[in-house]
Amino acid sequence: MWLGIQLGIAGHGIEAVENHWAHWSNQSKPAVTASKLFAGREESRGSLKNSIQQREPLISIMADSQSEAVAFVCALLIEEGYSPRAACVTSEEGWQFVDANPGIDLVVITDNRLGNRRSPREGISLYNSRGVTSRMPYDGGKQERKVSDEFRRFSTHWKDSKPNLAAMIEDLAKSYELDARRQDEDGLWAQEW
């Protein structure tokens, strides 16, 4: 399985974390190193490492961009030796590979829309990333509220069959709702000026 991903014969929609990291880190000259990416982010790095060790089923990562969040996770998985049991899902077809390979228990979602359509199978951890947002000064928290509503919908869907997962997703919904309120307040302040 790991060798197939490395050789590029694993199928469409799946990529080795090493390949994803290499592509992202080599987009600039000189290339970005993991130590440079982690610099000043020791707390986030430690938190992510702890979440991996705790085997949390859904871990949300925030960074300046979605691609940077994915790169951060990939770099950590490589550095900590988790990459042989990890993969990046780059399209819907990649889920077929994950489902067929129980050795993959760490999945990095490269596009948030890929994680919205399914629940992780038992024993799998998903890394969902969120980058920066842009908005007009008076927009408020519409974007965050939409994400919160979506998480809340998933939480309701899974509350009977997977109560622990549902509780975790509900916590994410609450987090986005708090972000929405902060953005609403910022929008109101901007209107007053």
C-alpha positions in Angstrom: 0.0 0.0 0.0 2.6 2.6 1.0 4.9 1.5 -1.9 1.9 1.8 -4.3 1.3 5.4 -3.1 5.1 6.2 -3.4 5.2 4.8 -7.0 2.0 6.6 -8.0 0.1 3.5 -8.7 -2.3 3.7 -5.8 -5.1 5.2 -7.9 -6.7 8.5 -8.6 -7.5 10.8 -5.6 -4.8 9.6 -3.2 -1.3 10.9 -2.6 1.5 10.0 -0.2 2.1 12.7 2.4 5.7 12.8 1.4 4.7 13.6 -2.2 2.3 16.3 -1.1 4.9 17.8 1.2 7.6 17.8 -1.5 5.3 19.5 -4.0 4.2 22.2 -1.6 7.6 22.8 0.0 9.4 23.1 -3.4 7.1 25.7 -4.8 9.4 28.4 -3.4 13.1 28.9 -3.9 14.7 28.1 -1.6 12.4 25.3 -0.6 10.5 25.5 2.7 11.9 23.2 5.3 9.8 21.5 8.0 11.8 23.3 10.7 11.0 26.7 9.1 7.3 25.8 8.8 7.3 24.8 12.5 9.2 27.9 13.7 7.1 29.9 16.1 4.3 27.3 16.0 5.6 25.0 18.7 2.3 25.0 20.5 0.3 24.1 17.4 2.9 21.4 16.6 2.6 20.0 20.1 -1.2 20.1 20.0 -1.3 18.3 16.7 1.2 15.7 17.9 -0.9 15.1 21.0 -4.1 14.8 18.9 -2.4 12.1 16.8 -1.3 10.2 19.9 -4.8 10.5 21.4 -6.2 9.0 18.1 -8.8 11.8 17.8 -11.1 11.0 14.8 -11.4 14.6 13.5 -8.7 17.2 13.9 -9.2 20.7 12.5 -6.1 22.7 11.5 -6.1 26.4 10.9 -3.3 28.3 9.0 -2.8 31.2 6.7 -4.1 29.0 3.8 -5.6 25.6 3.3 -2.6 24.4 1.5 -0.3 25.6 4.3 -2.5 23.7 6.8 -2.2 20.5 4.8 1.6 21.0 4.4 1.9 21.5 8.2 0.1 18.2 8.9 2.1 16.4 6.2 5.4 17.7 7.6 4.6 16.6 11.1 3.4 13.1 10.0 6.7 12.7 8.1 8.8 14.0 11.0 7.1 11.9 13.6 7.3 8.7 11.5 3.5 8.4 10.9 3.7 8.7 7.1 3.6 5.0 6.3 0.1 4.8 7.8 -1.1 8.1 6.3 -2.4 9.4 3.0 -3.7 12.6 1.5 -7.2 12.3 -0.1 -7.2 14.7 -3.1 -10.6 13.8 -4.7 -13.6 11.7 -3.9 -12.0 8.7 -5.6 -9.4 8.6 -3.0 -11.8 7.4 -0.4 -12.1 4.0 -2.2 -8.4 3.5 -1.6 -8.7 4.5 2.0 -11.7 2.1 2.5 -9.8 -0.8 0.8 -6.6 -0.3 2.9 -7.1 -0.7 6.7 -3.4 0.1 7.2 -4.2 3.8 6.5 -5.5 5.3 9.7 -4.4 8.9 9.2 -6.1 10.8 6.4 -5.2 14.3 5.4 -8.1 16.0 3.5 -6.6 18.4 1.0 -9.9 20.1 0.2 -12.5 20.7 2.9 -15.4 19.6 0.6 -14.0 16.1 0.6 -14.6 15.7 4.3 -18.1 16.9 4.3 -19.6 13.9 2.7 -18.6 11.1 5.0 -17.7 10.1 8.5 -14.4 8.5 9.3 -14.5 4.7 9.7 -13.6 3.4 13.1 -10.0 3.8 14.0 -9.2 6.5 11.4 -8.2 10.1 12.0 -9.1 12.9 9.6 -7.2 16.1 9.3 -9.4 18.9 8.1 -7.7 22.2 7.2 -9.0 25.8 7.1 -7.1 28.7 5.7 -7.7 32.4 5.8 -11.0 33.9 4.7 -11.8 37.2 3.0 -14.9 39.3 3.3 -16.1 42.9 3.0 -15.8 45.0 6.2 -19.5 44.7 7.1 -20.1 41.1 6.1 -19.9 39.7 9.7 -19.8 35.9 10.3 -21.9 34.5 7.4 -19.0 32.3 6.3 -18.4 30.8 9.7 -22.1 30.4 10.4 -22.5 28.4 7.2 -19.6 26.0 8.3 -21.1 25.8 11.8 -24.5 24.9 10.4 -22.9 22.2 8.3 -21.0 20.7 11.2 -24.1 20.8 13.3 -26.0 18.9 10.6 -23.3 16.2 10.7 -23.4 16.1 14.4 -27.1 15.5 14.4 -26.8 12.8 11.8 -24.2 10.8 13.8 -25.5 11.4 17.4 -27.2 8.0 17.7 -24.7 5.8 15.9 -21.5 7.5 16.8 -22.1 9.7 19.9 -18.4 10.5 20.6 -17.8 11.6 17.0 -21.1 13.6 17.1 -19.9 15.4 20.3 -16.6 16.3 18.7 -18.2 17.6 15.6 -20.7 19.6 17.7 -17.6 21.2 19.5 -16.3 22.2 16.0 -19.7 23.7 15.2 -19.6 25.7 18.5 -16.1 26.9 17.7 -17.2 28.2 14.3 -20.2 29.8 15.8 -18.0 31.7 18.2 -15.9 32.8 15.2 -19.1 34.0 13.5 -20.0 36.1 16.5 -16.5 37.6 16.6 -16.8 38.5 12.9 -20.3 39.9 13.5 -18.9 42.2 16.2 -16.0 43.2 14.0 -18.5 44.1 11.3 -20.5 46.2 13.7 -17.4 48.1 14.8 -16.5 48.8 11.2 -19.9 50.2 10.6 -19.6 52.5 13.6 -16.4 54.0 12.3 
